[in-house]
């Protein structure tokens, strides 16, 4: 009953054994995976993987770290990719003030985030949002798009911001970092968060949970995140896997 709602299987960390791994994941209990793009090339690679594997779907968008040389006209190509029958979201989009430093580049990333949220509204698709060290601006952008719906992936914000997002109908998704001993905000947020607003992800190949921290991550490790959620919510791991599977299917419109 595993739904990994965010995994980058086009990443070169999987070049040596990508096909073998993806062929084996269903035998390890993986039912569904969404592979979001970060630019045109990776969005197309994600689409190609979705065409090869029945259980895999994709999203298309420009990540805030991948905007160098990109023009607004290229959003027409994202729009075309989003018309594919297995594209279930616009993403990965958002803001990253950890890597994007200059005022000019940050302003440009806000313009692209704004435009891609508008695209998601236009296409009636959810948005997959990346937010690193930019919580206020990300939440303000969501406020500016009342008709947008989406998920903050690898959520690292405060419980106050979580309440704003939940009030607006958004989802929050959590990775293997919730299993780390130094996890601080996530346990508080998860303890409060209604179960129908939680999704699980790997952000593969990154964010492997304990005891695999620092190694390459893949979708078969989702139960370790589910175990942590279960402990915080007073549920069984199997209940968390079932609920988050149904949450993800409903959110992405997958039957």
HELIX and SHEET records of a PDB file:
HELIX    1   1 UNK A   12  UNK A   14  5                                   3    
HELIX    2   2 UNK A   18  UNK A   24  1                                   7    
HELIX    3   3 UNK A   25  UNK A   28  5                                   4    
HELIX    4   4 UNK A   40  UNK A   52  1                                  13    
HELIX    5   5 UNK A   64  UNK A   66  5                                   3    
HELIX    6   6 UNK A   72  UNK A   74  5                                   3    
HELIX    7   7 UNK A   75  UNK A   82  1                                   8    
HELIX    8   8 UNK A  103  UNK A  123  1                                  21    
HELIX    9   9 UNK A  135  UNK A  143  1                                   9    
HELIX   10  10 UNK A  159  UNK A  167  1                                   9    
HELIX   11  11 UNK A  176  UNK A  179  5                                   4    
HELIX   12  12 UNK A  185  UNK A  192  1                                   8    
HELIX   13  13 UNK A  195  UNK A  197  5                                   3    
HELIX   14  14 UNK A  219  UNK A  221  5                                   3    
HELIX   15  15 UNK A  222  UNK A  233  1                                  12    
HELIX   16  16 UNK A  237  UNK A  252  1                                  16    
SHEET    1   A 8 UNK A   2  UNK A   4  0                                        
SHEET    2   A 8 UNK A  30  UNK A  36  1                                        
SHEET    3   A 8 UNK A  56  UNK A  60  1                                        
SHEET    4   A 8 UNK A  87  UNK A  96  1                                        
SHEET    5   A 8 UNK A 126  UNK A 132  1                                        
SHEET    6   A 8 UNK A 150  UNK A 152  1                                        
SHEET    7   A 8 UNK A 171  UNK A 174  1                                        
SHEET    8   A 8 UNK A 198  UNK A 200  1                                        
END                                                                             
